[in-house]
Amino acid sequence: MVELVGGAFLSSFLNVLFDRMASRPFLDFISGKKNDNELLMRKLKIKLLTANKLVDDAEEKQMTSPTVRKWLDDLKDAIYCVGELLDEINTEALRRQLEVFKPSFASDEFHDSLEPKISKVLRVLDLILNERDALGLKEGVQHRPQERNRQTTSRVDESGVFGREKDRETILKALRSDDTTGAKIGVLPIVGMGGIGKSTLAQLVYKDIKDDFDVQAWVCVGEEFGILQIAQTIYGRITAQTSKITDLDLLSEKLEKVLTGKKFLFVLDDVWNEDYDDWNNLMTHFNSCGGHGSKIIVTTRLGRVASITGTLSTHYLRIISEDDSWLLFAKHAFTNASVDGAHPELEVIGRQIVKKCQGLPLAIKSLGGLLHSNSNPKEWEKILKSDLWKLSNDKILPALWLSYHYLPPHLKRCFAYCSIFPKGDKFTKSGLTLLWMAEDLIQSNEEGVLEPEEVGSDYFDILLSRSFFQHSGELWGESYFTMHDLINDLAKFVSGEFCLRLEENQSPNKNLCRTRHFSFMKFGGRGIQKFEALDEAKHLHTLLQLQYRPDYGCNTLVLDYTLVDSLPNLPCLRVLKLSAIVELPSSIGNLKQLRHLDVSGTSIIELPETVCTLYNLQTLLLFGCRCLIQLPSNLGRLINLRHLNIHDTEIHKMPARMCNLKNLRTLSDFVVDKQTAQRIGELKELQHLRGTLLILGVGNVKGNALEADIMSNKEYLDQLVLTWGRGYDASNHDPENDREILNKLQPHTNLKQLEIMSYGGLRFPGWLGDPYFSKLFSIQLTVCKHCCLLPPLGQLPSLKQLHVRWMNNVVEIGSEFYGNDTCGITPFRSLQQLFFIDMLECKKWSYYDGSRGNTTILFPNLRELVLSRCPKLTEIIPLEKLPRLESVQLWDLESFNGSLAHVESECPKFLSLVHLGIHNCPNFVCFPDGGMDAPKLEELRISQCKKLRSLPEQMHTLLPSLQKLDVFGCPEVESFPQGGLASNIQDLSFECCRKLAANRSLWGLTRLNSLRKLKINFTEEGGEEVGCLFPDEGQLPTTLTSLSILNHSNLTTIQGKVLRQITSLECLIINRCYELQCFLEEAPKSLKNLTIRVCPNIRCLPGKWLPTSLSRLEIRWCPLLEQRFQRETGEDWPKIVNIPSVSII
């Protein structure tokens, strides 16, 4: 069995220091000098080796001994000081390498200054290590976490479980399913953070499903994954006898006898082992004997355990809702598990306590139990205001500490660093990885294969899989993550006094001399005190301003002023992120250890030239600095720079010698102007670029002066954007020059995404469309106004997304677009999304059968098609020929008068279509004869099709899945289809024109038993046709929950009698009914939301139209009603005073 990984936080830190002290540049710099520095360094290394033997013992003892925790903090501070000293030495060595340094036989001031610094650290370490015996610290001792005393059984009290009904149903469905995805035994992992209720859920389903299986067994595994012990427990459970067999082979034979032909369910609870071979060996004892449908449930905190063991879909257990959290808390806090007004004050405080627990059942139960039968509000207030770590430490802290304990040492450091983020703060994987790199938290890859960014990404994925991080959402295509508040508290506990974060307008309330990492959110009026306190933080490594939001209490000048004073006093600073400055002081050049500088989104106009002396700088982020117009001229001296982001700035040219930045991994933009166009050739030296590169101003380059293949050596680059704009005069373009440039900018065949904007050539070069670009999945061609033919993209094997826009000279999309198919390859075989937009001259899109006649299936995987603003397009390819098409949107096709299907087709099949929209196609006349066979169509939207005569025929049978139908601006539609609308429609919106209004008796809406939402917008002629009363009796289905009546200019009366027949109506909206005067009878008893807008002639609203069920009333631009419902003074104000939400404008 493989031992679980563990180890002290400081072990990784020390290993990093040992690596630095053993590096050749360090040894060369420190040795051979006429001083004792080399000898002192050896002594220092011996002290650190001694300390390394003690840290495992100390890390566990700190949980119960504040004295040991204080000793550990002293040691950590001393080790930080050693690291800072080594940083200083390495930086000086680097400076001498890059700057002109004249060696002298005279005394070297820098070397002379080292001796007292090393000696001081040695004295401090001596004092710390001399305390080891008094504290009882032993070398090489590793502990088992105290939570390992925990044992689980299959027994469960269902009355104490809340919020797991859906999880329960999902698990039960999976256990009863025959689908094991090919494996004989289905293994279902349940994954979640410590204390979230994985075992409880497993206990529930274990009890529910006992009749579905012949035998069951529950095993609490823990970190000791012993195959013999697991087999003994299972055998004992099945035979009801304690197994004393220690021969695994004999035990396996006995298990086979009792399990053969039997359908079994085993639960392996709390599994930690991530070794594939161990799991495989365990399964060999069951694979040969279990009956069909046998299942195993595995509960674990670790995502990798799930990926190794699972054959069924992993069930990720989430936190419970706030309402369920309260029920769970109340059960444990109150004797009868019910408040029911008996403790109103306690309920208010209790619900706030529950919010602190953020849906984690273990924390909720622990705090509820802590307050059990305690009715003193002051005690509850104490709990509310206390740190959860200081409450019930015997349960919450050990449960989560266990996850931390088994992290490898290097991940412990990475996790502890995350304490710098406030609770609820969101971060990205890439952003956090760059911070870890700046703080030297990422170990060098021994094989040298992986980049530090890739190693950091792996670190992040491990912490995510172990539930230290949680996915929070997506923004602009990037995933954001956060930490559960209790995990955040754990990080804060681990980092201790070395990390300080100030939230809102807090000010420091402790000495900062040991603080290494500092973050703040706002500074407001107390900004000066906040930054004056930094004078004590001489050893600060990180200074982050997070989630800056400008407000009236925020003074950027205060921040600028105090920073000018503070920055020179932070010589150890590695990370600096600021969001509220207008100028970066030249003293920034004194921060020689700076690795990460982020001033994104600020108003800075320039970067001081002293930035170019920050030789350790790895990351420079200037994204969104819209006042920034240039970069420092000597930027090329930053040879360690790996990431430079200048996107969304006003920088108009790149500085010289960018080619020296050979370590660059990401470069957001490369800007070319007429005067410096030749510098684009420097890109050839930046071979390690990855991610996205945007080249601006390509049109300023002269093709005959451009070296070929400057981009073809960038095998790691994922996305390339080429823009001829930014200073490029399109009116004076040279088409041949543009084509030569694009030809010479041919990228590496590993490229995945390509975007070309404002290209002025008449044709595209031959490489665009070459099948050798086998990874290219996305292409965007925008404003290529002079090209008359589309490039032959059909043979690109991986192309999934294609957007073409503003190619005004293309008249026909013809055979050239599909490429050479002599190899028998289906054109566009991977394409899923196709957009043609603003093709102003395009008249025809030809259906191309290629060399194989009618057997070719074009676009076999196309899912989404958008054709927009192509005013001359008359014909498109028949959509029924696209077998997987799910969404079609046709916008502003003013000349389109053809069919959606092949001319010869009757009732064509659109078997995959889910969404169809046809908008502003004034010459579109009809749908295919016989209707559209679209069994999956859920949404149909039609607007501004002035000549459309009818909706698809046989909707009630051919469109069984249709749920939403919108029809507006189609005055020639006389009635709904014969046979009625699709019976499953839930949401119907249509414009009632004269012809449709005249046939309203044939609408057949009462047959739509699924209809819930109805919106009718009347034209002036339609309103005249309907008359002054609406709706008529028996006209609307009784199933409606929402009804909107808009622009009915003739409507004078709302008939409550008719609406009361709609027994489920909850929302009624009346808008722009200028002649409406009164509401007759009573409102429906179910009404909850009443909205009346722009109805100037309504004089009053009877009390019977304000039922007790009403929870929201909105009245806008109804002057007579507004006067009657004036707050406090209006005649009818008493009628609405008890409605929870009232809005009157």
N, C-alpha and C positions, 0 to 999 in steps of 0.2 A: 504494500500500500504506500502511495506517495504521501509524505507529510504535507500538511497544509502550510502554505507560505505564511510567514509572519516576520517579526523582527522589529527592532526599535526604530523610531522616527530618525534618531540621530545617526544610526548606522549608515544610512544612505548619504547623509550630509558628510560624514567623516570619509566615506569612500571617495566622494567627489574631491575632497581636499587631498587625500592620498594620491589620487590621479594627477592632480595639478602639481604636487610636490615632486612627482616622479617624471614629469614631462621634460623632454630634452631642452626646449627653450628656457624653462625655469632653471634647470640645473646649470645650463651654460651661463645664465645671467648671474646666478648667485655664487658660483664657484670661482676659484682662482683669484680672489680678491684679498687684499692685505687687511683683512678683518676677521672677526670670529663668526660672521653670519652663517657660513656653511655649517659650522659645528652647532650653532644654536638651532639651526633648522633641523638637524638630526635629533637633538634633544626634544624639540617640539613634536616631532613625529612620534617619538617614543611615548611622550605624555598622551598624545591623542590615541595611540594604540591601546594604552592602558584604559583610557576612558571608554573606548569602544567595547571593552570586555564587560563593562558595568551597566551599559545603557539598557539592555534587555530586562535585567532585574529591576532597575529603577523605573522603567516605563510602566510596569504592572503595579509596583508598590505605590506609585503616585496616586492611584485610585483611592487608596485608603489612608495614605500618609501625606498630610500637607507639607511636612518637613522634607520628605523625599521629593515632592513636586517642586519645592523651592530650590533644592539642590540641583534638580534636573534643569530648572530654568537658569540657574547660575552657570551650569555647564554649557547649556545651549548658547547663552550670551557670549561665553568665552570662545566657543567654536565659531560663532558668527564673526567675532573679532579676528580670529585666525583667517577666515575666509576673506575678510576685508583687507587684511594685510597681504595675502597672496594676490588679490585683485590689483592692489596698488603696485606690486612688483611686476606682474604681467603687463599692466598698462604702460608702465615706464619702459619695459622692454619693447613693446610694440611702438611706442612713440619714437624710440631711438632708431627703430628699423625704418620708420616712414619719414622721419625728419633728419636733417643733416646733423649728425652728432660727432663731435671731434673728441676722441678719447684723449685723456690726459694722464700723465704720471702723477699729477697732483691728486690730492684727496678728492674722491667722488662724493659730493654732498648727499646724493640720494642713498648710496650704499652706507654712508656713515650714519644716516638717519634711521636705518633699519635696526641697528643693534639695540638701542633702547626700547624700540617697539616690540621686538621679539622677546627681549628679556622681561618686559612687563607682562606679556601674555603668559610666559612660562611661570612667573610668580603667581599669577591668578590661578592657573591650572594646578599648581602645587597645593595651594590652599584648598581648592575644591576637592582634589583627589585625596587629601589627607582626612577628609570627613567620611570616607567610605566605611570605615570600621564602625564609627559611632552610629551610622545609619543602618548598619547590618547589610550592606550591599555586597553581593557575591559576584564573582566573575563567571560569565558564561551560563547564567541561570535563565531559563525560559519558563514562563508560567502558563498554566491553562486558565483561560478566563473563567470567572466565577459563574457565568450563566450556564456553564456546561453541566451544572447539577440538574438542569431542567430535563424532565422526561415527559413525553406526551403519550396519551392513550387514545383509543378510539371513542371514548365517552365524551358526550357534549350536552350542555344544558341549552336547549334551543331557545328558551325564553330570554337568554342573555345575548342573542345574536340579532343584529339589526343591519339592514341595508345590503344584505347579500342574496336577495331573492333572484336577481338576474344572473349573478355569478353561479348560483346553485343550479339554476335551470340549464345554463350553458354547459356546465360540467356534466350534469346528468345526461344531457342529450349526447354529448361526446362519448360517454361511457356505454350508452345503449346502442351506439352506432356500430355497424359492422365495418366501417371504413378504418383501416389501420395503415393505409398508404403502403401496402405491400408487405409490411411486417406481420408476423404471426401474432405477436402480442402488442397491443396498442399501449404506448406509454404517453401519459398526459402530464406534462410539467405545469405546476402552479408556481409563478414567480412573483416576488414582491419584497419590499423592504422589511426589515425586522419589525415585528409588532403590528403588522398590517392585517393579520388574521388568516394566514395561509393554512395553518394547522386546523383552525376552527372550521374553515370552509371544507377541508378534506374530511373532517369529522362529520359534518352535516351530510355530505353525499355518501359517506361510508355507511351511515345509518339508513339513509333513504333507499339505498339500492341493494340492500342485502338479499332481497328475494330474487334479484336478477342473476346472482352468481351462486355457484355450488359451494365454493369455499372463499373465505376472506381472511386476511391477516394484516395487522398493523405493526410496523416496525419504526421505532424512533431511532434514526441512524446517527445523526450528529456528525462531528468531524471525523470520528473513528470509523471509516468505511471498511469494516471487516466482513469479508464475504462469508466466512464461517459463522460469525455471530448473526448475520442477517438470515442465513439459511437455518440456523438453529431456532431463531425466533419464529420464523414462518412454519417450520415443521412442528414446533411446540404448539403453536396456535391451532394448526389443522388437526393435530392428534389429541389436543387437550392434555399433553404430557410434556414435562420439562425435558428438553433434549440435552443429553450429556455426551453425545457423539462428537468427538473432536477430529475424526478422520473425514475430511471434506468429501472425498470420493465416495465413502460409504454413505454419508449423509445425502449426497446427491442422488444415489441409487434409491434410497428410501423416499426422497421427495418425488422422484419420478413415479414410484409406485402409487403414492397417495394422490398425485395430481393428474396422472394420465387420463385423458378424456374428460377432465373436469374443467369447467369454466371458472376461472379464479379472478379475484380482485385483491391486489396487494397495494398498501400505501406505504411508501418509503418517505418518512417525514424528516424534514430538516437535513437535506443532503448538501454536503459541502465539497465533496471530492470531485475534481475537474479532470481526472485522468480517464481517458477513453478506454484504455486497456482494462482498468479495474471494472468499469461498467460492462464491457464486453464479456469479461470473465464471469461476472455475476449472471448475465443473461443466458450464458450457455447452460446453466442449471435449470432454466425454465422453458427455453425455446422448444425443447424436444417433447415436452409433456403437457403443456397447457391446452385446454380445449378451445375451440373456435370462439372468438369474442372475449378472450381473457384480456384483462387490463391491469396496468400498474399506474398509480398516481405518485408523482414525485413532487414534493414541495421543497423549494429552495430559494435562497436570496440571490443566487448567482445565475446570470443569463447564460454563461458558458455551460453550466450543468444542464440547463434546459436544451441547449443546442446539441449536446452529446447524447442525452438520454431520450429526447422526445421523438416519437413517431407520429403523434397527433399534434394539432396546433397548440402552441404554448398559450396558457391562460395567464395574462398579466393582471394581477390583483391591484386595484386602485383604492384610494382612500374612500371612505364612506361620506355621504352627503351631510350637510349641516343639520338637517332635521333628524336623520338617523343617529348622528353623533349625540344630539341632545337626548334622544330616547335612551341611548346606551348610558350616557352620563347620569340621567335621572334614575335609572334602575339601580345604580351603585351608590348614588349620593343620597337618595331619599329612601326611607324605610319601606314605603309602599309603592315606590317607583312611579309616583304620580304627584305632580305639583298641584294642578287643578285649582289654582288661586290661593292655595293654603300658604305658599311662601313666595309672594310676588317679588319681593326684594331679592330673594335668593335666586329666583329664576333669571332676573336681569343680569346679575353677576355671573351666574352659572353659564348662561349662553355666551358671555364674553370669554369665560374660561375655556369653553368648548371650542371657540374660534382659534384659541392659541394652539390647540392640539391638532388643528388642520386635518381632521378626519382620520387620525391614526388611532385605531381601537385600543391598543395597549396603553397609550398615554391617557385616553379618555377614561378607561376603566381604573387606571391607577389614581388619577386625580379624583374621580368620583368616589373611590374607596377611601381616599384620604379624608374626604369631607363627609363620609357616611354618618348620618344622624347628627351632624354638627349644624345647628341652626343659627349660629352667630354670624351675622353679616360681616363683621370686622375680620373674622378668620377667613371668610371667603375672599374678601378684598385682598388680604395678604397673599393668598394663593394666586389671585389674578395678577398681582404686581410682581410676583417673584419669578425668578428664572426657573424654568422647568427642571433644569439640572439639579437644583437645590431641593427639589421635591421628590419624594419617593425614589431616591437614588438606587434602591435595591431592585428596581424593576426597569424603569425607562432607560437609564444610563447603561447598565450592563447589557441590555438587549441590543442596543445600537453599538456599544463599544465592541461587541463581539465581531461585528462586520469590520470595524476599523482594525481590530487586533490582527486579523488574518490578511490584511493588506500587506503586500511587499513593502519594505521600508521606503523605496523611492516613490511609491504611490501615496504613502502616508504624508510625505512632504507636500506632494501636489494637492492632496485633499486639504491639508491644513491651510495652505495658501488661499483656498477658496473662502476662508472666513472673512476675507476682505470685502466680500459681496454682502450687501444688506439683505435681510429677509425679503423674499419675493423678487429680488433683482434677477434679471434675465441676462444670459450670456451665450456666446456662440462657441462652438468647438474650436474654430480657427483662432478666435480672439483670445481665448484662455490659453491655448497652446503657445501663442507668441509670448504671453506673460510668463508662463512656465519657463520658456527658453531664456528669457531675459534674466530670470532668477536662478539660472543653472540648475533647474529641477529635473531636467531631462538627461538621463544617462546616455553616454555615447554608445552607439550601436557597435557591438564587438566585431561583427562581420564587416562593418562599414558599408552595408548595403542600403540601409534605411537612412533617410534624411532625418534630422532632429524633429522636423515638423511631422513626419510620418510616425516617429516614435511617440511624440506627444499625442497624436491622434489615437494611437493604440491605447495609451494611458487613459485617455478620455473615455474610450469605448468600454474599457474594463470598469471604470468607476460608474459609468452609466448602467452597465449590465449588472452591477452589484447594488443598484438602487441608491447610490450616493447622489446621482443627478436624475432629474425627471424631465422628459420632453415637455416643453411649454407651448410650442406653436411654431408657425412659419411666418416669415416676413421677407418679401422680395426674394423668394426662392431659397432662403437660408433658414436652417432650423435653430430655434432658441431653446435654452434649457434653464432650469432653476433647481434649487435645492429645497426639500421639505424643511420647514422651520426647525424641526428637531434635529435634522441632519446638519443644518446651519449652526445650531447650538453646539453640536458635537465638534464641528470644525473650530468654533470659537473656543471651546473648552481645550481642545488639543493645542491650538496656537497660543493660548494664554495671553501674557502681557506683550508678546512680540507683534501682535496685530491689533490695530485700533481702527475702528470705523465710527464715524460720526454721522448720524442721520438727522435730517431736517436741520434745526438750528442748535444742535448740541455743541458744547464746547468741551475740550479735554478737561478731565477732572483727576488726572493722575500724571505722574512723572513720565516723560516720554524718552528718557535716556536709553531704554532698552528696546523701544519700539522700532521695528524694521519695516512694517507695512502699515500704511495709513491711507484711509479712503474717507471721502466726505461727499455729501450730496448737495447741500445748499450751504451758503455761508451768510447770506442776509446781512443784518446789521452787526452781527458779532464776528464778521469775517476777520477783523484785525486780530482779536484775541485768539482766534483759531490758528492763524498763521504765525503769530508771535510765539505760540507754544511750540512751534517747530524748531525754535532755536535750541531747545533741549534735545531734539531728536537728531543728534550728530551722526547716528549710525543708520538713518532711514534709507531703506532700499527701494520702497515703492511709495509713490504719491499719486493717488487716483482721484479724480473728480468724476463721480458717477451720476448718471441720470440728471444732468443739469437741465432745469426748466426755468427760463427767465421769469422773474416776477418783480413787482414794484419794490420789494425789500432787498433786491439784489443789486449790488454796486460793483460793476466790473473794475472800476478804478481802484477800489479797495483791494481787490485781488491782485491787480497788476502791481500796485505799490508795495504790498507786503511780500509778493513773490520776488521782486527785485532785491529786497533785503534778505529773504530767506534762502534763495537758491544757492548762493555761494557757500552757505553754511551746511550744505547737504552733500559732502564729498563722496559718500558711498551710494548715492542715488543711482539705481539701475532702471527704474520705470517711472516715467512722468507722463501723466495724462491730464490735460486741462481743457475745459470747455467754455471758459468765461474770460478770455483775455483778448486784448486788441493789439498787444505787442509782446513779443518774446524778447527778454533782455539779452544783451550780448554776454552777460555773465553766465549764460547757459553753457558756454565753453568751458567753465570750470568743473562741470559735472563729468569728469573723465571716465567714470564707470558706467555712464548712461548707455543702456542697451536698447531701450524702447522709448520713443518719443511720439506722443499722440496729441496733436492739437486740432484734430478734425472738427470741422464746423465752427471754428472761431473766426474772428474778424481780422486776423493778422494780415498785413500787407506784404511782409517779407520775412524771410528767415535770416537772422544775423549770420555773417560769414563765419563766426566762431563755431557754429554747428559743425563745420567741416573739420574741426580738431577733435571731435568725439569719435575716436578711432574704434571704440568698442561697439558703436551703434549698429544694431541688427535690424531694427524696425523703425521706419519713419512714416507716420500716418498723417496726411494732410487733406484727407477726403472732405469735400464740402467747404474748403476755405475759399470762398468766392471772391475775396478781395486780394488773394495771393496772385501776383502776376509773374513772378520769376523765382527760380531756385538759386541758391548760392553758387558762385562760379567754380568753387573748388570741391563740389560735391563728389567728384570722382576720387577723392582721397579716402572716402569712407569704404575701405576695402572689405570690411566685415558686414556691410549692409546687405541684408537678405530680402527685405520687403520695403517697397516704396509705393505708396498710394497717393497719387495727386489727382484722382478723379474728381470731377465737378469743381475744378479751380479755373482761374483765368490765366494760367501759365501758357505762354505763347511760343516758347522754345525750350529746348533742353540745353543744359550747360555742356561745355566741352568735356571730353575725356570720360563720358559715361561708359566707355568700353572698359575702363578700369574696374568697374563694379562687377567683377566676374562671379561673385558669390550671390548675386541677385537671383532670388527664386520667384518673386512676384514683382512685376512692374505694371501698374494699372494703365498708364498712358505714356506714349512717346509722341511729343508734339513737334511738328516740323513747320518752320516758316521759310520764306523765300531766301533769307540771308543765311540760314544755317541748314538748308536742305540736305547738304552733303553729310550731316551728322547721322542721318538715318543709317548709314553704313556701319556705325558703331554697334548697332544691334547684333551684328554677326558674332561679336565676342561674348554676348550674353547667352550662352548655350544652355544654361540651367533654368531658364524661365519656365514657369508653369502657371496653371490657372488661366487668367484672361489677360490679353494685351490689346489695348486700343491704340492704333496709330492714327493720329490726327494730322490733317494737312498733307496727305499723300500727293495731292495735286500740285504741290509746290516743288516736287522732285523732278529733275530732268532724267529721263530714262537712260540716255546715253552716258550719264555720269554715275549711274547706280550700278554697283557691283551685283552680280547675279548670286542667287542662293543665300541671301543673308538671313532668310527665315527657315530654310529647309533643314537647318541643323538643330532645331528646337523640338526635340522629340517628346518633351514633357509638356509642351504647351497644349492646353485643352481648347481654348477659344481665341480666335483672332478676329478683330474688328478693324476694317480698313475704311477710313473716311477721307474722302477727297476734300472735305470742307476745312474750316478754320483758316481763313485767309486766301482760299482758292477761288479765283475768278472763273466761274463756269462759262462765261460768255467768250472767254479767250482760250478755251480748252483746245488741246491738240489730241484728237482721238487716237492717233498712232502712238503718241507719247504715253497716254494713259494705259493703253494696252501693253506696251513694253514694260511699264512700271509694274502692272499687275502680274505680268508673266514672271518678272524677276522676283516678285514677292511671294512666289509659290511656297507654301508652308510644308512642314513635314507631314508625311502621310498618316501620322498618329493623331492629327487634329480631329477634334470632335465637333466643334461648332465654328461656323464661318459667317461673318456679316460684312457685306460690301455696300457702302453708301456713297452716292453722288459720283459714281464712276462714269467717266465721259467717253469711254471707248465705244466703237460701233459694234464690236464683237467681244466675247469673252475669250480668254486664252484657253488652250486645249486642256490644261491640267484641271480646270474646273469641270468636274463630271467624270474624271478618270476613276475607274473602279478600284484603283490601288488605294484610294482614300477610303479604306475599308471601315474606319471608325467614325467617319463623319456622319453625324445623326441630325444636325440642324443647320440650315442655310437660310439667310435672310438677304434678299437683294432689294435695295431701296433707292429710289430716285436715280436709277440708271437710265436717264431719259433718252439717250442717243442709240441704245441697243434696239435693233429691230427684231432680233431673235432671242428666245430664251436659251440658256446653255443646256447642253444634253445631260440632264441630271438623272435620267431614268435608270442608269446602270449602277448608281452608287448603292452598294449592298446594304448599308446600315441607315440610310437616310430616313428619318422619322418625321421631321418637321421641315416644312418649306413655306416661307413667307415671301411673296413677290409683291412689290408696291411701287407705284409711280414709274412704271416703265412705259412711257407714253408712245414710243415708236413701235411697239409690238401690236401688230394688226391681227395676227392669228396665232393661236397656240397649236402648233402642228406637229408633224412627225419628228422634227429635229429635237423636240423637247424630251422625247422618250429615249433617245440615244440609240446607238447601234445594237440591235438585238440579234446579230448573226450567231451569237453563241447560244441562243435559245433560252436566255434568261428573261424572266418576266420583268417588264419595266416597273420601277417604283415598288419593288416587292416588299419593302419594309415601311413605306410611307404611311403615317397615321394621321398627320395633320397638314392640310393644304389651304393656304390663304392666297387669293388673288384680290388685291385692293388697289383702287385708283388706277386702273388700266384704262386710260381715257380713250384710246383709239382701238382697243381690241374688239373685234366683231364676232369672232368665232373660236370656239374651243373644240377641236376635232377629236372624234373618237378614233383611235389608231389601233388597227388590228395587227400591224407588224407583218413579218414574213410568214406567220403561221395562220393567216386568215382569221376566221372568226373564233378560233379556239383560245386566243389570248385573253386572260383576265387582267385588265388594267387595275392598278392600285388595289391589289388583293387584300391589303390590311388597312386601307384608309378608314379612319374613324370619324374625322371631323373635316368638313368642307365649308369654307367661307368665301363667298364672292360678293364684293362690295364696291360700289361706285365704279362700275364698268358700264357707262351709259350707252355704248354702242353694241354691246354684246347681245347677239340675237339667239345664239345657240350654245348649249353646253352638252357635255357628254351625258348619256342616259344614266341616271342615278341608280337604276335597278341593276346596272352592271357592276356596281360596287358592293360586294357581298357583305362587308363588315361595317358599312357606313352607319354611324350612330347619330351624328348631328350634322344638319345642313342649315346654313344661314345665307339667305339671298337678300342683299340690301342694295337699293338704288340701281337696279338694272332696268333702265328706262326703256330700252329697246327689246328686252327679252319677251318674246311672244311664243316661244317654243314650249315643249313639254318637259316634264321632269323625267319622263321615261322615253324609251325607244318609240318611234312613231308607230310601229306596228304592234306595240304591246297593248293588250287589254287587261285591265286589272293587274298591273305589274306588281311584283313582289319586292317589298323593301323589308326584308326579314330581320335586319338588325337596327333599323332606324328607331331612335328614341326621342330626338328633338328635331323639329322642323320649323323654320321661320322664314316667311316670305314678306318683305317689307319694301314699300315704294317701288313696286314693279307695275307701272300703270298699264302695260300692254299684256300682262299675264291674264289669260282669259279663263282657263279651266284646268282642273286636275285631270289625270288620265281617265279615259272612259272605263266605266265599270267600277271606279273607285281605286283605292290604294290598299293592297294587302300588306299592312304594317302591324303585325301582332304585338310588337314591343313599343310602338309609338306612345309616349306619355305626354308629350307637350306639342301643341300645334298653335303657332302664332301667325296671324295674317294681318297686315295693315297697309293702307294706302295702295290697294290694287283696284284701281277705279273701274276696270273692265271685267273683273272677276264676276262670273255669273252664278256660281254655286260652290258649295263646299264639297269635299269628296263624297262620292256616293257610297251607300251601304256602310256608313260609319258605325252603325250599331252592331254590325257583325265583323267588319274588316279591321276595326280599330278597338279591340277589346281592352287594351291597356291605357287608353287615352284618359288622362286625369285633368289636364288643363287645356282650355281652348280660349284663345283671344281672337276676335275678329273686329277690326276697326277700319274705317275709311274704305269700305267696299259697298258703294251705294247700289250696285246692280244685283246684289244677292237678295233674292226675293223671299226665300224661306230656308229653313233648315232641311237637310236631306230627307227624302222619303224614307220612312222607317224610323226617323228620329236621330238624335245625336247619340254618340257613344254612351252606353248605359253606365259606365263607371266614372264618368266625369265628376270631379270633385270641385273644380274651380272654373267658372265660366264667366268671361267678360266679352261683351259685344256692343257694337254701336248700332243703335236702332234707327235705321234710315226709313224713309217713307215706305218703300216696297216691303221691307221686313215687318214694319209696324202693321201694314195692311193685312198681313197674313199671321198676326200674332196668335190667332186661335189655333194655328197649326204648329206652334212652337213645340208643343209636347213636353214642356219642362217638368210637368208633374210625374212623368215616367222615370225621371232621373233620380232614383232613390239614393244615389251616392253623393248628389250635389250638396256641397256645404257652403260654397262661397259664390255669390252672384253679383256681378257688376254690370249695370246697363247705362250706357251713355247715349243720350238722345240727340239726334240732329234736330235742327229747327223744324224740318218737314216731318220728321218722325214724331216729334212731340205734338204737332198739329194733328196728325193722323190718330194718335192715341187718345187725345182729349185731355180734359182737366182732372180726371180721376185715374189713379194708379196705385196699386195694381188692381186688376179685376179679380173677382172671386174665382177661385179654382185655377188661377193662372200660374201660381208658383208652387214648387214642391214644399212639403211640410218639413223636410229634412234640413233646410237652410239654417246655418248658424250666423252668416254674415250677408247683408244685403246693402248694395250701394246704388243710389239713384242719382244720376248726374245730368245736368244741362237740360232738364225737362222744362222748357220755357212756358208751356201751357198748364203745367200742373198747379192746381189750386188747393187740393185736399189730399192728405194722407189718410187712408182708410184703416183705422186701427182694427176694425172688425175682421178685415181680410188678413192683416198681419198677425192677428192673434191665433189664426189657424196654423201659423208656422210656430209650432210649440217649442222648437229648440233655438229660435232666433236670439242671438246674444249681441250682435253688433248691427246697428243701422246707421248708414251715412247718407245724408241728403246734401247735395252740393250744387250750387248755381241753379236753383229752381226759383226764378225771380218772381213768379206770380203766386207762389205757395203762401197760403194764408192761415191754414189751420190743420190741426191733427184731430180727427174724429175718434170717438169711442176711447178705448183704453189701449195702452201699450201692451205688447206681449209680456207675460209674467216672467219670461226667461231673460229679458233684455238687460244687458250689463253695460253696454257702451253705446251712447247716443251722440252723434256728431252732426251738427247743422252748420253749413258754411254758405255764405253769400246768398242768403234768402231774405232780402230787405223788407218784404211785406208781411212776414210772420209777426203778429202782434202779441201773441201769448202762447204759452205752452201749458196745457191743462195739467193739473196735479196728477191725473190718472196716467199721464205720459212720463211721470217721474216715479216709477215703481221702486219699492224697497230693494229690488235686486240690482238697481243701477249702481255701478261702481265708478263710472267715468262719464262726465258730461262735457262736451266741447262745443262752444258756440263762437263762431268767428264771422265778423262782418255782417251781423244781423242787428242793425242799430236799435230797432224797437225792442227786441229781446234783451239786448245788452242793458238797456235802461231799466227794464223790469227786474233783471237779475243782478243789478249793481250790488256789490258786496256791502252788507250791513244796511244800506239805505234803500235798496230796490224793493218794489212792492212784492215781488215773488221770491226775494232772497230766502225767506224761511222755508220755501219748498225744496231748496237745494242745499241747505246748510249741512245736511248730514251725508251728502254724497262724498265719498272719500277723495275723488279727484275731479276738480272743476277747473276748466280753462275757458275764460270768456275774454274775447278781444274785439 
